[in-house]
Amino acid sequence: MTNLGQIILQYKNDNESVYNTWFIDNNQRLKAFRTIRRGVLQVIEDIKNKNFPNDFKESSLEFVLSCIAEQKQVFAGVSHPFYWKPKLRIPDIYENQNNKLAFGQFLENCINAKSEEQVVKEIIRLDELKIKGLGPAVASILYFIHPTWFPPFNTAILNGFNFLFKDKKKLGSWTEYLKIREVLMETNSLHKSQLSNDLGAIAGLCFEIGTQKMLIGNDEYLSEVERARFEKNVHKRQKEILDEKLEENLHSEMQYHLLKIGVSLGFDVTPASNDKSKSFDGQNFSFISLGKFPELPTDKDTQNTIKLIDVLWFEKGTNKIIGAFEVEKSTSIYSGILRLSDLYFTISNGQEVFYIIIPNNREKDLVLQLNRPVIKNSKMNIKYILFSELRANCDAICKFGSDHSIMEKISKSI
């Protein structure tokens, strides 16, 4: 395509495209990779230990797909192919034990693969089993395991691909997916300077075209119906972006209150490692936070996970963690609990206080997550604070608080 470079430029220059609102500078997207990888490992472990249920609901796979679905601009509806449909007996990875084992082994071999050829072989092997209802929707999981090897895949991406490359590829075939992947890999290689090693960028381009949020060339040939649909999609996208900005501002506000309280109580404080450039109400997080994250007595991968916790309080001048806080506005509450559990199971001395900060309307969701057997049996003492309570009492806590126990005045536990 001689004009593909121009199309990519149009995609990148649109401030409302998924390139700019999802792919670039999106902390939640970056956090999702680690969380989803851990979730996939849990799916594998559950299948190995015969703890994987005969339904999608409340399974570790549901958690993985929920985390992916939170990348909502591109992955809305990603869970649907995995819902257990009893009348159709699909996807057949819940009741058929052999298929369940095959799926678990596929995920394990893919997550441990050292080359993309290994994963392609695993896909072909899985396809040969002809497991009913288990198709290339799995590719969206593969993307979060190996983002430079495998593009995500859904109806919108397929529609955009077919329009862009004048093709007629089908949705439910692994063979078709692998052909699409080859074309996207080759195209991405030719235009890598404009795109990225991460195949989410070129998949996002297909998504924009497939949802008619981006038009290629002049729109004067659109029918009235097509024009109305296009304008509706543009309006929807603008609303989604506005809502996400409001949510991000709310998240930053809660982080700021926690940092401010921590400083007032005499602790060293730090936000998540990828949030240091944030600010709220004109106050830069970097001005009240530690310049360098203290070295923790744990391995590098676990330390990197702990560094993604939204706010940490340290005893002054030490690497001793006093308080850990996860702010969960619309993302999976369980992913925040997982980061806290990494801290608890590796370096906890039993004196730390763990908090989840949530909007008032998510209290019921949090209680359900904290009642999970794996959390209840861990003896982790996780409390929670409502947004309204933190906002209303921040200044009073800063004025009258003398130690971290003051937070108990506004927190709840189950």
C-alpha positions as CSV (number, residue, x, y, z in Angstrom):
1,M,0.0,0.0,0.0
2,T,1.7,3.1,-1.2
3,N,-0.2,5.5,1.1
4,L,0.1,3.4,4.3
5,G,2.7,5.8,5.7
6,Q,0.2,8.6,5.4
7,I,-2.6,6.5,7.0
8,I,-0.3,5.7,9.9
9,L,0.5,9.4,10.3
10,Q,-3.2,10.2,10.3
11,Y,-3.7,7.6,13.0
12,K,-0.8,9.0,15.2
13,N,-1.8,12.6,14.7
14,D,-5.4,12.0,15.9
15,N,-5.3,12.8,19.6
16,E,-8.4,10.8,20.2
17,S,-7.1,7.6,18.4
18,V,-6.3,4.5,20.5
19,Y,-2.7,5.1,19.6
20,N,-2.7,8.3,21.8
21,T,-5.3,7.3,24.4
22,W,-4.5,3.6,24.9
23,F,-1.1,2.7,23.5
24,I,1.1,5.7,24.3
25,D,1.9,6.8,27.9
26,N,-0.9,4.7,29.5
27,N,0.2,3.5,32.9
28,Q,-2.8,1.1,33.3
29,R,-1.8,-0.6,30.0
30,L,1.7,-1.1,31.2
31,K,0.6,-2.4,34.6
32,A,-1.8,-4.8,32.9
33,F,1.0,-6.9,31.3
34,R,2.4,-8.0,34.6
35,T,-1.0,-8.6,36.2
36,I,-2.2,-10.6,33.2
37,R,0.9,-12.7,33.1
38,R,0.5,-13.5,36.8
39,G,-3.1,-14.4,36.1
40,V,-2.2,-16.8,33.3
41,L,0.3,-18.5,35.7
42,Q,-2.6,-18.9,38.1
43,V,-4.8,-20.5,35.4
44,I,-2.0,-23.0,34.6
45,E,-1.6,-23.8,38.3
46,D,-5.3,-24.3,38.8
47,I,-5.6,-26.7,35.9
48,K,-2.5,-28.6,37.1
49,N,-3.9,-28.9,40.6
50,K,-7.4,-29.7,39.3
51,N,-8.8,-26.6,41.0
52,F,-10.1,-25.1,37.7
53,P,-13.9,-25.0,37.8
54,N,-16.4,-26.3,35.3
55,D,-17.5,-22.7,34.5
56,F,-15.9,-19.5,33.5
57,K,-17.5,-17.6,36.3
58,E,-15.2,-17.0,39.3
59,S,-12.4,-18.9,37.7
60,S,-8.8,-17.6,37.4
61,L,-9.5,-17.3,33.6
62,E,-12.3,-14.9,34.3
63,F,-9.8,-12.7,36.2
64,V,-7.4,-12.8,33.3
65,L,-10.1,-11.8,30.7
66,S,-11.4,-9.1,33.1
67,C,-8.0,-7.5,33.3
68,I,-7.7,-7.6,29.5
69,A,-11.2,-6.2,29.1
70,E,-10.2,-3.2,31.2
71,Q,-8.1,-2.1,28.2
72,K,-11.6,-1.2,27.1
73,Q,-11.0,0.9,24.0
74,V,-9.6,-2.1,22.1
75,F,-10.7,-5.2,24.2
76,A,-14.3,-4.6,25.1
77,G,-16.1,-8.0,24.8
78,V,-12.9,-10.0,25.0
79,S,-14.5,-12.3,27.6
80,H,-17.5,-13.3,25.5
81,P,-15.9,-16.2,23.6
82,F,-14.9,-17.8,26.9
83,Y,-18.3,-17.7,28.6
84,W,-19.5,-21.2,29.3
85,K,-22.5,-21.8,27.0
86,P,-24.2,-25.0,28.4
87,K,-26.5,-25.6,25.5
88,L,-23.7,-25.5,23.0
89,R,-21.1,-27.1,25.3
90,I,-18.6,-24.4,24.3
91,P,-15.9,-23.6,24.8
92,D,-15.2,-27.2,25.6
93,I,-12.4,-26.5,28.2
94,Y,-14.6,-26.7,31.3
95,E,-16.3,-30.1,31.3
96,N,-13.9,-32.0,29.1
97,Q,-10.8,-32.8,31.3
98,N,-8.5,-33.7,28.4
99,N,-9.3,-30.4,26.7
100,K,-8.8,-28.5,30.0
101,L,-5.4,-30.1,30.4
102,A,-4.5,-29.3,26.8
103,F,-5.4,-25.7,27.3
104,G,-3.4,-25.4,30.4
105,Q,-0.4,-27.0,28.8
106,F,-0.8,-24.7,25.8
107,L,-0.7,-21.7,28.1
108,E,2.3,-23.0,30.0
109,N,4.3,-23.8,26.8
110,C,3.5,-20.3,25.4
111,I,4.4,-18.4,28.5
112,N,7.8,-20.3,28.7
113,A,8.5,-20.0,25.0
114,K,11.8,-18.5,24.0
115,S,11.0,-17.9,20.4
116,E,7.9,-17.0,18.4
117,E,8.3,-20.2,16.4
118,Q,7.7,-22.2,19.5
119,V,4.4,-20.4,20.1
120,V,3.3,-20.9,16.5
121,K,3.9,-24.6,16.9
122,E,1.8,-24.6,20.0
123,I,-1.0,-22.8,18.2
124,I,-0.9,-25.4,15.4
125,R,-0.9,-28.2,17.9
126,L,-3.9,-26.7,19.8
127,D,-5.7,-26.2,16.5
128,E,-5.2,-29.8,15.5
129,L,-7.1,-30.9,18.7
130,K,-10.2,-29.2,17.3
131,I,-11.5,-28.1,20.8
132,K,-15.0,-26.9,20.2
133,G,-15.4,-23.2,20.7
134,L,-11.7,-22.5,21.5
135,G,-10.4,-20.3,18.6
136,P,-8.1,-17.3,18.0
137,A,-9.8,-15.2,20.7
138,V,-7.0,-16.7,22.8
139,A,-4.6,-14.5,20.7
140,S,-5.6,-11.6,22.9
141,I,-4.1,-13.5,25.9
142,L,-1.0,-14.3,23.8
143,Y,-0.6,-10.6,23.1
144,F,-0.2,-9.8,26.8
145,I,2.4,-12.6,27.2
146,H,4.4,-11.8,24.0
147,P,3.4,-8.3,22.7
148,T,6.1,-8.2,20.1
149,W,5.3,-11.6,18.6
150,F,1.5,-11.8,18.5
151,P,-1.1,-9.1,17.8
152,P,-4.4,-9.1,19.6
153,F,-7.4,-10.3,17.7
154,N,-11.2,-9.5,17.7
155,T,-13.9,-8.6,15.3
156,A,-13.1,-4.9,15.0
157,I,-9.4,-5.6,14.4
158,L,-10.3,-8.2,11.7
159,N,-12.7,-5.8,10.0
160,G,-10.0,-3.1,9.9
161,F,-7.5,-5.5,8.6
162,N,-9.8,-6.7,5.8
163,F,-10.6,-3.1,4.8
164,L,-7.0,-1.9,5.0
165,F,-5.5,-4.9,3.0
166,K,-8.6,-5.5,0.8
167,D,-8.9,-9.0,2.2
168,K,-11.7,-11.4,3.3
169,K,-10.2,-13.2,6.3
170,K,-12.6,-15.0,8.7
171,L,-12.9,-14.6,12.4
172,G,-12.9,-18.1,14.0
173,S,-9.9,-19.8,12.3
174,W,-6.4,-20.1,13.8
175,T,-5.1,-20.6,10.2
176,E,-6.6,-17.3,9.2
177,Y,-5.2,-15.6,12.3
178,L,-1.7,-16.8,11.6
179,K,-2.0,-15.4,8.0
180,I,-3.2,-12.1,9.4
181,R,-0.3,-12.1,11.9
182,E,2.2,-12.6,9.0
183,V,0.9,-9.7,7.1
184,L,0.8,-7.4,10.2
185,M,4.3,-8.5,11.2
186,E,5.7,-7.8,7.7
187,T,3.9,-4.4,7.5
188,N,5.0,-3.5,11.0
189,S,8.6,-4.3,10.1
190,L,8.4,-2.0,7.0
191,H,6.9,0.9,9.1
192,K,8.5,0.2,12.5
193,S,10.0,3.7,12.7
194,Q,6.4,5.0,12.6
195,L,4.9,2.3,14.8
196,S,6.4,0.1,17.5
197,N,7.9,-3.3,18.2
198,D,4.8,-3.8,20.3
199,L,2.1,-5.1,17.9
200,G,-0.6,-3.3,19.9
201,A,0.2,-0.2,17.8
202,I,-0.6,-1.7,14.4
203,A,-3.5,-3.7,15.9
204,G,-4.9,-0.4,17.2
205,L,-4.7,1.1,13.7
206,C,-6.8,-1.9,12.4
207,F,-9.2,-1.3,15.4
208,E,-9.7,2.3,14.5
209,I,-10.5,1.5,10.9
210,G,-12.6,-1.5,11.8
211,T,-14.9,0.5,14.1
212,Q,-15.1,3.4,11.6
213,K,-13.6,5.7,14.2
214,M,-11.0,6.5,11.5
215,L,-11.7,7.0,7.8
216,I,-9.2,6.4,5.2
217,G,-9.2,9.1,2.5
218,N,-12.2,11.3,1.7
219,D,-15.6,10.6,3.2
220,E,-17.6,12.2,0.5
221,Y,-18.8,8.8,-0.8
222,L,-20.4,7.8,2.5
223,S,-24.1,7.2,2.5
224,E,-26.3,9.0,5.0
225,V,-26.5,5.8,7.1
226,E,-22.8,5.3,7.0
227,R,-22.1,8.9,7.8
228,A,-24.5,8.8,10.8
229,R,-22.8,5.6,12.0
230,F,-19.4,7.3,11.7
231,E,-20.5,10.4,13.6
232,K,-22.0,8.3,16.3
233,N,-18.8,6.4,16.7
234,V,-16.8,9.6,16.9
235,H,-19.2,11.0,19.6
236,K,-18.9,7.7,21.5
237,R,-15.1,7.8,21.4
238,Q,-15.0,11.4,22.6
239,K,-17.2,10.5,25.6
240,E,-15.0,7.5,26.4
241,I,-11.9,9.7,26.4
242,L,-13.5,12.3,28.6
243,D,-14.7,9.7,31.1
244,E,-11.2,8.2,31.2
245,K,-9.6,11.6,31.9
246,L,-12.1,12.2,34.7
247,E,-11.2,8.8,36.2
248,E,-7.5,9.4,35.9
249,N,-7.9,12.8,37.7
250,L,-9.8,11.1,40.5
251,H,-7.1,8.4,40.8
252,S,-4.4,11.1,41.0
253,E,-6.4,13.0,43.6
254,M,-6.6,9.9,45.9
255,Q,-2.8,9.2,45.4
256,Y,-2.1,12.8,46.3
257,H,-4.2,12.7,49.5
258,L,-2.3,9.5,50.6
259,L,1.1,11.0,49.8
260,K,0.2,14.2,51.7
261,I,-1.0,12.3,54.7
262,G,2.2,10.1,54.7
263,V,4.5,13.1,54.7
264,S,2.5,14.8,57.5
265,L,2.9,11.6,59.6
266,G,6.7,11.7,59.1
267,F,7.1,8.9,56.6
268,D,9.1,8.7,53.3
269,V,6.5,8.3,50.6
270,T,6.4,7.3,46.9
271,P,3.8,6.8,44.3
272,A,3.9,3.9,41.8
273,S,7.1,4.0,39.8
274,N,5.3,5.1,36.6
275,D,3.3,7.8,38.4
276,K,6.0,10.0,39.6
277,S,5.5,12.6,36.9
278,K,1.8,13.0,37.9
279,S,0.4,16.0,39.8
280,F,-2.8,17.1,41.4
281,D,-4.0,20.6,42.1
282,G,-0.7,22.0,40.9
283,Q,1.3,19.8,43.3
284,N,3.9,17.5,41.6
285,F,4.2,14.1,43.1
286,S,8.0,14.1,42.5
287,F,8.3,17.1,44.9
288,I,7.0,15.2,47.9
289,S,8.3,11.7,47.1
290,L,11.5,9.8,47.5
291,G,14.0,10.5,44.8
292,K,15.1,6.9,44.7
293,F,13.1,3.8,45.5
294,P,14.7,1.9,48.5
295,E,16.2,-1.5,47.7
296,L,14.0,-4.3,49.1
297,P,15.2,-7.7,50.3
298,T,13.6,-9.6,47.3
299,D,14.2,-10.5,43.7
300,K,14.1,-7.9,41.0
301,D,10.8,-9.0,39.4
302,T,9.0,-9.0,42.7
303,Q,10.5,-5.6,43.6
304,N,9.3,-4.2,40.2
305,T,5.8,-5.4,41.0
306,I,5.9,-3.8,44.5
307,K,7.1,-0.6,42.9
308,L,3.8,-0.5,41.0
309,I,1.7,-0.2,44.2
310,D,-0.1,3.1,44.0
311,V,1.3,4.6,47.2
312,L,3.9,3.3,49.7
313,W,4.9,4.7,53.1
314,F,8.4,3.9,54.5
315,E,9.8,4.4,57.9
316,K,12.0,7.5,57.6
317,G,15.4,6.8,56.0
318,T,14.8,3.0,55.8
319,N,13.4,0.4,53.4
320,K,10.9,-0.7,56.0
321,I,7.4,-0.4,54.6
322,I,4.7,0.9,57.0
323,G,1.7,1.3,54.7
324,A,0.7,0.1,51.2
325,F,-2.2,1.6,49.3
326,E,-3.9,0.5,46.0
327,V,-6.4,3.0,44.4
328,E,-8.9,1.0,42.4
329,K,-11.4,3.3,40.5
330,S,-12.6,1.2,37.6
331,T,-9.9,-1.4,37.2
332,S,-9.9,-4.9,38.6
333,I,-9.8,-4.8,42.4
334,Y,-8.1,-8.2,42.4
335,S,-5.1,-7.0,40.5
336,G,-4.5,-4.4,43.3
337,I,-4.8,-7.2,45.9
338,L,-2.3,-9.3,43.9
339,R,0.3,-6.5,44.1
340,L,-0.3,-6.2,47.9
341,S,0.0,-10.0,48.2
342,D,3.4,-9.9,46.5
343,L,4.6,-7.5,49.2
344,Y,3.0,-9.6,52.0
345,F,4.4,-13.0,50.9
346,T,7.9,-11.7,50.3
347,I,9.0,-9.1,52.8
348,S,6.2,-8.6,55.2
349,N,7.0,-8.6,58.9
350,G,3.4,-8.4,60.0
351,Q,3.5,-4.8,60.9
352,E,2.5,-3.3,57.6
353,V,-1.0,-2.0,56.9
354,F,-2.6,-2.7,53.6
355,Y,-5.4,-0.6,52.2
356,I,-7.6,-0.6,49.1
357,I,-9.0,2.8,48.2
358,I,-12.3,2.6,46.3
359,P,-15.2,4.6,45.0
360,N,-18.3,4.4,47.2
361,N,-20.2,2.4,44.6
362,R,-17.6,-0.4,44.5
363,E,-17.8,-1.4,48.1
364,K,-19.8,-4.5,47.4
365,D,-17.3,-5.6,44.7
366,L,-14.4,-5.2,47.1
367,V,-16.1,-7.2,49.8
368,L,-16.6,-10.1,47.3
369,Q,-12.9,-10.0,46.4
370,L,-11.7,-9.9,50.0
371,N,-13.9,-12.9,50.7
372,R,-12.0,-15.1,48.2
373,P,-10.6,-18.1,50.0
374,V,-7.1,-17.4,48.8
375,I,-7.3,-14.0,50.5
376,K,-9.1,-15.0,53.6
377,N,-6.8,-17.9,54.3
378,S,-3.7,-15.8,53.8
379,K,-4.1,-13.8,57.0
380,M,-3.4,-10.6,55.1
381,N,-5.0,-7.7,57.0
382,I,-6.5,-5.7,54.1
383,K,-8.7,-2.7,55.0
384,Y,-10.4,-0.4,52.7
385,I,-11.2,3.4,52.6
386,L,-13.9,5.0,50.5
387,F,-13.0,7.9,48.2
388,S,-15.4,10.2,50.0
389,E,-13.9,9.5,53.4
390,L,-10.3,10.1,52.3
391,R,-11.2,13.3,50.5
392,A,-13.3,14.7,53.4
393,N,-10.8,13.8,56.2
394,C,-7.4,14.3,54.5
395,D,-6.7,17.8,56.0
396,A,-7.9,16.7,59.5
397,I,-5.7,13.6,59.5
398,C,-2.7,15.7,58.4
399,K,-3.4,18.2,61.3
400,F,-4.2,15.8,64.1
401,G,-2.6,12.4,63.2
402,S,0.5,11.3,65.0
403,D,1.0,7.8,63.5
404,H,-0.4,5.5,60.9
405,S,-3.1,4.2,63.3
406,I,-5.1,7.4,62.5
407,M,-6.1,5.8,59.2
408,E,-8.2,3.3,61.2
409,K,-10.6,6.1,61.9
410,I,-11.7,6.2,58.3
411,S,-11.1,2.6,57.2
412,K,-13.3,-0.5,57.2
413,S,-12.6,-4.2,57.3
414,I,-14.6,-7.3,56.7
